[in-house]
Amino acid sequence: MTKKDLETTHKLPPGSLGLPLIGETLSFLTDPNFISSRQKLYGSIFKTQILGRPTVIAIGSDANRFILSTKADNFSNDGWPDSFQTLLGKQALVLQEGQEHQRNRKLLMPSLHGSALARYITTMEKTSIAYFHSWEEMGSITWFPEFRKMTMVRGQGLN
């Protein structure tokens, strides 16, 4: 699919894709006001191209409300860097699309709702305090393995 095909099949927000291949990468890396200057030019939702990838930037509650309330068919998770998939796992909810995402989100949401989260707080606090004390006794720790252990213990205690 060419850029022209994409623009005719899906209405893209205003903005500039910049130069071929590099897009606006140099400006993004060197201009600390890159986002705010483009927001002034194009509004709170605009397109650009960074690191060779066409990108849509959404800023603020109105922009995010639009994204969250618009049909999911208008958006794709295809733009996530490979590192996200590696970090989150191939089956992470945020990386799923369409009916699979909707089905899994519907199954997961009750456990993340306010009343359910309120029940988890005590267990999470007790587990955290116990780990903080054990880490203090250890003197030094390697963060990732220790956080992983703490997270797994927390998860088992929340059932």
N, C-alpha and C positions, 0 to 999 in steps of 0.2 A: 504494500500500500504506500503510495507516495504522499508527500506532505499535502499536495493539492487534494488528493482523494480524502485524506483525513479531515481537512478543513471543510470539504463539501458534505461529508457524511455526518460530521459532528461539529456543532457550533463551538468554536474555541473562544476563550476569553481574549480581550485585547492584550497587546504586548508585542515583544519582538523576539524572534528566535536568533537574532544576531548573525554573525558570520557563519558560513558553512563549516561544519565539523566542530569548531570550538564554541560557537554560539556567543554567549555573554560570559563565558567562564572567567576571562581575565578581569573583567569589571567586577564580577562577583567576588573574586579572590582579593582584589586590591582596593575596592571602594567600600569602606565601612558603612556607607549609607545606601548601598545597592538596593536593598529591599524597600526602604522608606522612599527613596527617590522614584522607584518604579510604581510604588503605591500611589504617590502623588500624580504621576502621569496617567496611570491606567485604572486605578481603583483598587479595591481590596482583593480582587481575584484577577491575576494576570498570568500570561504565559511568558516563558523564557526558555533558553537552552543552556544547560550547565553540564559540563563534563561530557558533552556529546549526547546528552539526553534531553529531549523536549520535556519541560517541567511546567506544572501549573502551581503557582504560589497562592495560597489562601490565607488572608490575615484578618483576625478579629472574629468576634462572635457571630456577626451577620454572615460572613463568608462561611464559617464552619456550620452554621445552622443550614445554609443553603446546601452544602455538601451532604450533611447528615439527613436532610429531609428530601433530597432528590432521589429519583429512582437509581438504584445501584448500577443498573445497566449502563448509565452514563459515565461510569468511572471504572478504572482498572487498577489492580494492584501490581501490574506488570512493571511498574517503574521502580520498585524497591531494589536497592543494591543487593548483590549476591550475599554480602555480609549479613544482611537482615535475615535471609533465609537460613544461613549458617547459624546465626545467633539464636533465632527464635524456633527453628525447626520447620521443615517443609509443610507440616500440617497446622501451623499456628493460625489461629482464627483470623488475625489481621491480614494474612496472606491468602486467605480463601476468597472466592468470589461466587456470585450468583446464588443458586439454590443451596449449594453446600454451605456457604457462609451463613445464609439465613437460618437453615436448619440447626447448625451447630451453635449459632448465637442464641437461638430460642432455647436450646437445651442448657446452655451455660448461664444465661442471664439470671435465673432465679437465685443461683448461689452467689451472685455478685450484687444483689439488690440490698438496699439499706438495712433492712431488718436482719438479713442473713449476715451481712458484714458486722453488724453490731454484736452478734453472737461470737464472732471470731476474735474480737479484740482481746478478750481476757487470755485466750490461749496464745495468741501471738505475743502479747506482752510478757507472759510467763516464760515462753520459749526464748524470746529475745534476751530477757534479763539473765536467764541461766547461761546462755551462750556468751553474753558479755562478761559474766563472772569467770567462766572457764577460759576465755581468751585473755583476760587480765592475768590469770594464773600462769598461762602459757608464756607470757612475756612478748612473744611475737607470733604472728600467724601469716599464712598465705591466704589472702582474701578469698579468691574464687572457690577453692575447695571447702573452706569453712562456711561461706555463704550458701553454697549448694547443700551442705549437710543441714544447716539451720533451716533452709527453705523446705527440704524434704521432711524434716521433723515437724515443722509447722503444718505442712500439708496433711500429714498423717493425723495430726491432732485435731484437724478441723472437720473430720467426717462426722 
